[in-house]
Amino acid sequence: MKDQPIGIFDSGVGGLTVAHAIKQILPGENLIYFGDTAHLPYGDKSEEAIRYYSEKITEFLLSNNSKVVLIACNSATASAFDYLKEEYAGKTILIDVINPVIDYISTRNFKKIGVIGTKRTISSDTYAQKVAAKSPGTQIVSLATPLFVPMIEEGFIFDDISNAIIRTYLSADSLSDIQALILGCTHYPIIRNQINKFFNFNVEVVDSARIVASVLRETLEKNNLLNDKGFLKDQFFVSDYTDYFEKIARMFFEGEINLKKADIWN
């Protein structure tokens, strides 16, 4: 099973930030990535819909021999991770993008932190509950930033439009005096530099990509699943083809990628 791929899924391009971090930390691993571009953004979908999408994608990744399934989406983690864990107990290893960040936060001495994410992630209260349980001395403030995902998916980054939206959201009074900001969506690291600039680099901006990639490495080592052969056969699937997805994927993975459309809903 060592040379089987790592399955990763997200609603769109956001999970590519996690996939990129995995390739940096685990260069010998093969990836199979599924971006559910037909249904993005997940942040405004119901919990039932997200569970349905997540289960179908997990089945697809397992049918393609994934040795591990990584949910590289905060909305899917908040709505479907516990359900999938129970549903696939004993069948595969599931890794999410929220719990590793909570573990990281617990090792720091932050007094006040902010978390931004989609409406679904923020309304689930997952981060606030988990931080309160593991780091009771830390105050956490949550803010939904629903325009970030469609803004990024439409390619509005590094321009006046994105800067105006970022400034409007992050100027919220609730985020004043925070010491750290959790990027509660895997799309957000794409605009991490702009977020850092807004806070004049005085706030630790925490994204899950490298944290999760490190947890994945530990999990593979623990289960004797680390690929030591390094046959690179990365595959990228989308539920609806978009030029922008391919452009971002090539940016992260430097060159041609094997991008295919997969209709897994029938």
C-alpha positions as CSV (number, residue, x, y, z in Angstrom):
1,M,0.0,0.0,0.0
2,K,3.0,2.3,0.3
3,D,3.0,3.4,-3.3
4,Q,-0.8,4.0,-3.4
5,P,-1.8,7.7,-3.7
6,I,-2.9,10.1,-1.0
7,G,-6.5,11.2,-1.7
8,I,-7.2,14.9,-1.2
9,F,-10.4,16.8,-1.8
10,D,-11.8,20.4,-1.5
11,S,-14.6,22.4,-3.0
12,G,-12.1,24.0,-5.5
13,V,-8.6,25.3,-5.7
14,G,-8.1,25.9,-1.9
15,G,-7.0,22.4,-1.2
16,L,-4.1,22.9,-3.6
17,T,-2.4,24.9,-0.8
18,V,-2.4,21.7,1.3
19,A,-1.4,19.5,-1.7
20,H,1.5,21.8,-2.4
21,A,2.7,21.6,1.3
22,I,2.4,17.8,1.1
23,K,4.7,17.7,-2.0
24,Q,7.2,19.9,-0.1
25,I,7.3,17.7,3.0
26,L,6.6,14.4,1.3
27,P,8.1,14.6,-2.2
28,G,8.0,10.9,-2.8
29,E,4.2,10.6,-2.4
30,N,1.7,10.3,-5.2
31,L,-1.4,12.5,-5.0
32,I,-4.9,12.2,-6.3
33,Y,-6.8,15.5,-5.9
34,F,-10.5,16.2,-6.4
35,G,-11.8,19.7,-6.6
36,D,-15.6,19.9,-6.5
37,T,-15.8,22.9,-8.7
38,A,-19.4,22.1,-9.8
39,H,-20.6,22.8,-6.2
40,L,-18.3,25.5,-4.9
41,P,-18.4,27.3,-2.6
42,Y,-19.3,24.8,0.1
43,G,-19.6,27.6,2.6
44,D,-23.2,28.4,1.7
45,K,-24.4,24.8,1.3
46,S,-26.4,22.9,3.9
47,E,-24.7,20.3,6.2
48,E,-26.7,17.5,4.4
49,A,-25.5,18.6,1.0
50,I,-21.8,18.9,2.1
51,R,-22.1,15.4,3.7
52,Y,-23.4,14.0,0.4
53,Y,-20.7,15.6,-1.7
54,S,-18.0,14.5,0.8
55,E,-19.1,10.9,0.9
56,K,-19.3,10.6,-2.9
57,I,-15.9,12.1,-3.3
58,T,-14.4,9.9,-0.6
59,E,-15.9,6.9,-2.4
60,F,-14.3,8.1,-5.7
61,L,-10.9,8.6,-4.0
62,L,-11.0,5.1,-2.4
63,S,-12.1,3.6,-5.8
64,N,-8.8,5.0,-7.1
65,N,-6.9,3.2,-4.4
66,S,-6.1,6.1,-2.0
67,K,-4.3,4.9,1.1
68,V,-5.4,7.9,3.1
69,V,-8.2,10.5,2.5
70,L,-7.4,14.1,3.5
71,I,-10.4,16.5,3.7
72,A,-8.6,19.7,2.6
73,C,-11.7,21.8,3.2
74,N,-12.8,23.5,6.5
75,S,-16.5,23.5,5.6
76,A,-16.4,19.8,4.7
77,T,-14.4,19.1,7.9
78,A,-16.9,21.0,10.0
79,S,-20.0,19.4,8.4
80,A,-18.8,15.9,7.4
81,F,-15.6,14.8,9.1
82,D,-17.2,13.1,12.2
83,Y,-19.8,11.4,9.9
84,L,-17.2,10.1,7.5
85,K,-15.0,8.9,10.3
86,E,-17.8,6.8,11.6
87,E,-18.9,5.7,8.1
88,Y,-15.4,4.6,7.1
89,A,-14.1,3.3,10.4
90,G,-11.7,0.4,9.6
91,K,-11.8,1.1,5.9
92,T,-9.4,4.0,5.5
93,I,-7.5,6.7,7.4
94,L,-9.2,10.1,7.4
95,I,-7.4,13.3,8.2
96,D,-9.0,16.8,8.5
97,V,-7.7,20.3,8.5
98,I,-9.1,21.6,11.7
99,N,-7.9,19.4,14.5
100,P,-4.2,19.7,13.6
101,V,-4.5,23.5,13.8
102,I,-6.3,23.3,17.2
103,D,-3.4,21.1,18.5
104,Y,-0.9,23.7,17.2
105,I,-2.8,26.6,18.9
106,S,-2.7,24.6,22.2
107,T,1.1,24.7,22.1
108,R,1.2,28.5,22.0
109,N,0.3,31.2,24.6
110,F,-2.1,33.3,22.7
111,K,-4.5,35.4,24.7
112,K,-6.8,36.4,21.9
113,I,-7.0,34.8,18.4
114,G,-9.4,35.4,15.5
115,V,-10.7,32.8,13.0
116,I,-12.0,33.6,9.6
117,G,-13.9,31.2,7.3
118,T,-16.9,30.5,5.3
119,K,-20.4,30.9,6.7
120,R,-20.7,27.1,7.2
121,T,-17.4,26.8,9.0
122,I,-18.1,29.8,11.3
123,S,-21.8,28.9,12.0
124,S,-20.7,25.4,13.0
125,D,-18.7,27.0,15.9
126,T,-16.2,24.1,15.5
127,Y,-13.1,26.2,16.0
128,A,-14.5,28.1,19.0
129,Q,-15.6,24.9,20.7
130,K,-12.4,23.1,20.1
131,V,-10.2,26.0,21.2
132,A,-12.2,26.4,24.3
133,A,-11.8,22.7,25.2
134,K,-8.1,22.5,24.5
135,S,-6.9,26.1,25.3
136,P,-9.5,27.4,27.8
137,G,-7.4,30.5,28.6
138,T,-7.5,31.7,25.0
139,Q,-10.2,34.1,23.8
140,I,-11.4,33.4,20.3
141,V,-13.4,35.6,18.0
142,S,-15.0,34.3,14.8
143,L,-15.8,36.1,11.6
144,A,-17.5,34.8,8.4
145,T,-15.8,36.1,5.3
146,P,-18.0,34.5,2.6
147,L,-16.7,36.6,-0.4
148,F,-13.1,35.4,-0.1
149,V,-13.7,32.0,-1.8
150,P,-15.6,33.2,-4.9
151,M,-13.2,36.1,-5.1
152,I,-10.2,33.7,-5.2
153,E,-12.0,31.2,-7.5
154,E,-12.7,34.0,-10.0
155,G,-9.1,35.1,-10.0
156,F,-9.5,38.4,-8.1
157,I,-6.3,38.3,-6.1
158,F,-3.4,40.7,-5.8
159,D,-5.6,43.6,-7.1
160,D,-7.7,46.5,-5.8
161,I,-10.8,44.4,-5.6
162,S,-9.3,41.8,-3.4
163,N,-7.5,44.4,-1.2
164,A,-10.8,46.3,-0.7
165,I,-12.7,43.1,0.3
166,I,-9.9,42.0,2.6
167,R,-9.7,45.5,4.2
168,T,-13.5,45.6,4.7
169,Y,-13.6,42.2,6.5
170,L,-10.5,42.5,8.6
171,S,-11.3,46.0,9.8
172,A,-14.0,44.5,12.0
173,D,-13.8,45.7,15.6
174,S,-13.9,42.1,16.9
175,L,-10.5,41.4,15.4
176,S,-8.7,44.3,17.2
177,D,-5.8,43.2,19.5
178,I,-5.7,39.6,18.2
179,Q,-2.3,37.9,18.4
180,A,-3.0,35.3,15.8
181,L,-5.5,34.8,13.0
182,I,-6.5,31.3,11.9
183,L,-7.2,31.0,8.2
184,G,-10.2,28.7,8.5
185,C,-10.4,27.9,4.8
186,T,-7.8,26.3,2.7
187,H,-8.4,28.9,-0.1
188,Y,-7.2,31.7,2.2
189,P,-3.5,31.0,2.1
190,I,-3.6,32.2,-1.5
191,I,-4.2,35.7,-0.2
192,R,-2.0,35.2,2.9
193,N,0.5,37.9,1.9
194,Q,-2.2,40.5,1.6
195,I,-3.7,39.5,5.0
196,N,-0.2,39.8,6.5
197,K,0.2,43.2,5.0
198,F,-3.1,44.4,6.4
199,F,-1.9,43.5,9.9
200,N,1.6,45.0,9.2
201,F,3.0,41.5,9.9
202,N,2.2,42.0,13.6
203,V,-0.2,39.1,13.8
204,E,0.7,35.4,13.4
205,V,-1.4,34.2,10.4
206,V,-2.0,30.5,10.9
207,D,-2.9,28.4,7.9
208,S,-3.4,24.6,8.0
209,A,-1.3,23.6,5.0
210,R,2.1,22.8,6.5
211,I,0.6,21.9,9.9
212,V,-1.6,19.3,8.2
213,A,1.2,18.1,5.9
214,S,3.3,17.4,9.0
215,V,0.5,15.5,10.7
216,L,0.0,13.5,7.5
217,R,3.7,12.5,7.5
218,E,3.5,11.4,11.1
219,T,0.3,9.3,10.3
220,L,2.0,7.6,7.3
221,E,5.1,6.8,9.4
222,K,3.0,5.5,12.2
223,N,1.1,3.2,9.9
224,N,4.1,2.1,7.8
225,L,2.6,3.7,4.7
226,L,5.4,6.2,3.8
227,N,6.2,5.9,0.1
228,D,10.0,5.4,-0.2
229,K,10.0,4.7,-4.0
230,G,8.9,8.1,-5.3
231,F,7.1,7.1,-8.5
232,L,5.4,10.4,-9.1
233,K,2.0,10.1,-10.8
234,D,-0.1,12.9,-9.4
235,Q,-3.6,13.2,-10.8
236,F,-6.0,16.1,-10.6
237,F,-9.8,15.8,-11.0
238,V,-12.5,18.4,-11.1
239,S,-16.3,18.0,-11.2
240,D,-16.5,21.0,-13.6
241,Y,-13.6,22.2,-15.7
242,T,-12.5,25.8,-15.1
243,D,-9.5,27.6,-16.7
244,Y,-8.6,29.2,-13.4
245,F,-8.3,25.8,-11.6
246,E,-5.7,24.7,-14.1
247,K,-3.9,28.0,-13.9
248,I,-3.6,27.8,-10.1
249,A,-2.7,24.1,-10.2
250,R,0.2,24.8,-12.6
251,M,1.3,27.7,-10.4
252,F,1.6,25.4,-7.4
253,F,3.0,22.4,-9.3
254,E,5.2,24.2,-11.8
255,G,4.3,23.0,-15.3
256,E,1.9,20.6,-16.9
257,I,-0.6,18.8,-14.8
258,N,-2.9,15.8,-15.6
259,L,-6.3,17.5,-15.1
260,K,-9.5,15.5,-15.9
261,K,-13.2,16.1,-15.4
262,A,-15.0,13.4,-13.4
263,D,-18.7,13.2,-13.2
264,I,-19.2,11.2,-10.0
265,W,-22.7,12.2,-9.2
266,N,-24.6,9.7,-11.5
